[in-house]
Amino acid sequence: MERLNELQDIYWQSTFETLYMVAGALILGGIAGLALGVALYVSRAGGIKPGRVVSFLLNLVVNTFRPIPFVILIAAAQPLARVVTGTGIGNKPAIFVMALAATFGIARIVEQNLLSVDPGVLEAARAMGASRTRVVFTVLLPEALGPLILGYTFALVALVDMSAIAGVVGGGGLGNFAIVYGYRQFDQWVTWAAVLMIIVIVQSVQFLGNALARKVLRR
């Protein structure tokens, strides 16, 4: 416990780094995943604008990258992360690879939740003369908003897990804190302090996500 007290400043700094990495990856991967998920839905057979070739290529890309375990992806994508961020170690490349991994997972979450929207609602909007773009932004996404919030909450929890792995392989945050000051120095108090903070973050994210989704679904 005395060692943990000595490391308080680093502990809170690591917590901030974890939140920073998760937030950055969620913003980048969330936007890219939303765009890719909508494209998957729109181009699929029976979609708003079906396109066999486009749908095949989009599914090929998602199905290629999505199954790669994150611990392998973060090592394999390091050269690309170095080109994009200018460095291969630290928070920036970790955010880049986390966002890359999140994009493909979120794309499937978005596509699956959009499929739950009643096609009759979309057909009614089209019958009233709404363009495809207007149908997507004023009917499709608002109708699926509640499930999408739950889906993004799931992705956010997964990003917290990724941030811990990123810390193990050179990123910052609580994963790095647990390995450097806990595991390598045989201090279980330090390791479990990092685990406890990750649990608190995950529980808070899940609680807020559930509450927001309930509010939207009861409109």
C-alpha positions in Angstrom: 0.0 0.0 0.0 2.9 2.4 0.7 4.2 1.9 -2.8 0.7 2.7 -4.2 0.6 5.9 -2.2 4.0 6.9 -3.7 2.6 6.2 -7.2 -0.6 8.3 -6.8 0.4 11.0 -9.3 1.4 8.4 -12.0 -1.8 6.4 -11.2 -4.1 9.3 -11.9 -2.0 10.3 -14.9 -2.4 6.8 -16.3 -6.1 7.0 -15.7 -6.3 10.2 -17.7 -4.3 8.6 -20.5 -6.7 5.7 -20.7 -9.7 8.0 -20.9 -7.8 10.1 -23.5 -7.0 7.1 -25.7 -10.6 5.7 -25.4 -12.2 9.0 -26.2 -9.9 9.7 -29.2 -10.4 6.2 -30.6 -14.2 6.4 -30.1 -14.5 9.7 -31.9 -12.3 8.6 -34.9 -13.5 5.0 -35.0 -17.1 5.9 -34.2 -17.4 8.3 -37.2 -15.6 6.0 -39.6 -17.6 3.0 -38.4 -20.9 4.9 -38.7 -20.1 5.8 -42.3 -19.0 2.3 -43.2 -22.0 0.7 -41.4 -24.4 3.0 -43.3 -22.7 2.1 -46.6 -23.0 -1.6 -45.8 -26.7 -1.2 -45.1 -27.5 1.0 -48.1 -25.6 -1.1 -50.6 -26.8 -4.5 -49.5 -29.5 -6.4 -51.5 -32.8 -4.8 -50.6 -31.1 -1.7 -49.3 -31.9 1.9 -50.2 -29.4 1.8 -53.1 -28.3 -1.8 -53.7 -24.9 -2.3 -55.3 -23.6 -5.8 -55.6 -19.9 -4.9 -56.3 -19.8 -2.2 -53.7 -21.5 -4.4 -51.1 -19.0 -7.2 -51.9 -16.0 -5.0 -51.5 -17.2 -3.4 -48.3 -17.9 -6.8 -46.7 -14.6 -8.2 -47.9 -12.7 -5.3 -46.2 -14.7 -5.6 -43.0 -14.5 -9.4 -42.8 -10.7 -9.2 -43.5 -9.8 -6.8 -40.7 -12.5 -7.4 -38.1 -11.4 -10.9 -36.9 -7.7 -9.9 -36.3 -7.0 -10.1 -32.6 -6.1 -6.6 -31.3 -2.8 -7.7 -29.8 -1.7 -8.8 -33.3 -3.2 -5.8 -35.1 -1.4 -3.3 -32.9 1.9 -4.9 -33.7 1.1 -5.4 -37.4 -0.2 -1.9 -37.9 2.7 -0.2 -36.1 4.5 0.8 -39.4 1.3 2.4 -40.7 0.8 4.1 -37.3 4.3 5.4 -37.4 3.7 7.0 -40.8 0.4 8.6 -39.8 1.3 9.8 -36.3 5.1 10.2 -36.6 5.9 7.7 -33.8 5.4 4.0 -33.1 5.2 4.2 -29.3 2.9 6.1 -27.0 -0.7 7.3 -26.9 -1.0 8.6 -30.5 -0.2 5.4 -32.3 -2.3 3.5 -29.8 -5.3 5.7 -30.6 -4.7 5.2 -34.3 -4.7 1.4 -34.1 -7.6 1.4 -31.6 -9.7 3.6 -33.9 -8.8 1.3 -36.8 -9.9 -1.8 -35.0 -13.1 0.0 -33.7 -14.1 1.1 -37.2 -14.7 -2.4 -38.5 -16.4 -3.6 -35.3 -18.7 -0.5 -35.1 -19.5 -0.8 -38.8 -21.1 -4.2 -38.2 -22.9 -3.0 -35.1 -24.3 -0.1 -37.1 -25.4 -2.3 -40.0 -27.1 -4.8 -37.7 -29.0 -2.1 -35.8 -30.1 -0.4 -39.0 -31.6 -3.7 -40.1 -34.0 -3.5 -37.1 -35.7 -0.4 -38.6 -39.1 -1.2 -40.1 -38.7 -1.1 -43.9 -42.2 0.3 -44.1 -41.1 3.5 -42.5 -38.4 3.9 -45.1 -40.7 3.1 -47.9 -43.2 5.7 -46.6 -40.5 8.3 -46.5 -39.4 7.5 -50.1 -43.1 7.5 -51.2 -43.3 11.1 -49.9 -40.5 12.1 -52.2 -37.6 12.1 -49.7 -34.2 11.6 -51.2 -32.0 8.7 -50.2 -29.7 11.0 -48.2 -32.6 12.5 -46.4 -34.1 9.1 -45.6 -30.8 8.1 -44.0 -30.3 11.2 -41.8 -33.9 12.0 -40.9 -35.5 8.5 -40.8 -33.1 5.6 -40.7 -30.6 6.9 -38.1 -33.2 8.5 -35.8 -35.3 5.3 -35.8 -32.3 3.2 -34.8 -30.8 5.7 -32.3 -31.7 3.7 -29.1 -30.1 0.4 -30.3 -27.2 2.4 -31.8 -26.5 3.9 -28.4 -26.3 0.4 -26.8 -24.1 -0.7 -29.7 -21.7 2.2 -29.2 -21.7 1.5 -25.4 -20.6 -2.0 -26.2 -17.8 -0.7 -28.5 -16.7 1.8 -25.8 -16.3 -1.0 -23.3 -14.2 -2.9 -25.9 -12.0 0.1 -26.4 -11.3 0.2 -22.7 -10.1 -3.4 -23.0 -8.0 -2.4 -26.1 -6.4 0.5 -24.1 -5.2 -2.0 -21.5 -3.6 -4.1 -24.2 -2.1 -1.1 -25.9 -0.4 -0.3 -22.5 1.2 -3.7 -22.5 2.9 -3.2 -25.9 4.2 0.4 -25.3 1.1 2.6 -25.1 0.4 4.6 -22.0 -2.6 4.3 -19.6 -3.5 1.9 -16.9 -2.3 -1.2 -18.8 1.2 0.2 -18.9 0.9 1.3 -15.3 -0.1 -2.2 -14.2 2.7 -3.9 -16.1 5.5 -1.5 -15.3 4.8 -0.7 -11.6 2.7 -3.8 -10.7 3.6 -7.0 -12.5 7.3 -6.3 -13.2 7.9 -5.2 -9.6 5.8 -8.0 -8.0 3.4 -5.5 -6.4 -0.2 -7.0 -6.5 -1.6 -3.9 -4.8 -0.5 -1.7 -7.7 -1.8 -4.2 -10.3 -5.2 -4.5 -8.6 -5.5 -0.7 -8.3 -5.2 -0.5 -12.1 -7.8 -3.3 -12.5 -10.2 -1.6 -10.0 -10.0 1.7 -12.0 -10.7 -0.1 -15.3 -13.7 -1.8 -13.7 -15.0 1.6 -12.4 -14.6 3.1 -15.9 -16.4 0.1 -17.6 -19.3 0.1 -15.0 -19.7 3.9 -15.4 -19.8 3.7 -19.2 -22.3 0.8 -19.2 -24.6 2.6 -16.7 -24.6 5.9 -18.7 -25.1 4.1 -22.0 -28.0 2.0 -20.6 -29.6 5.1 -19.1 -29.3 7.2 -22.3 -30.7 4.4 -24.4 -33.7 3.9 -22.1 -34.4 7.6 -22.3 -34.2 7.6 -26.2 -36.3 4.4 -26.5 -39.1 5.9 -24.3 -39.5 9.0 -26.5 
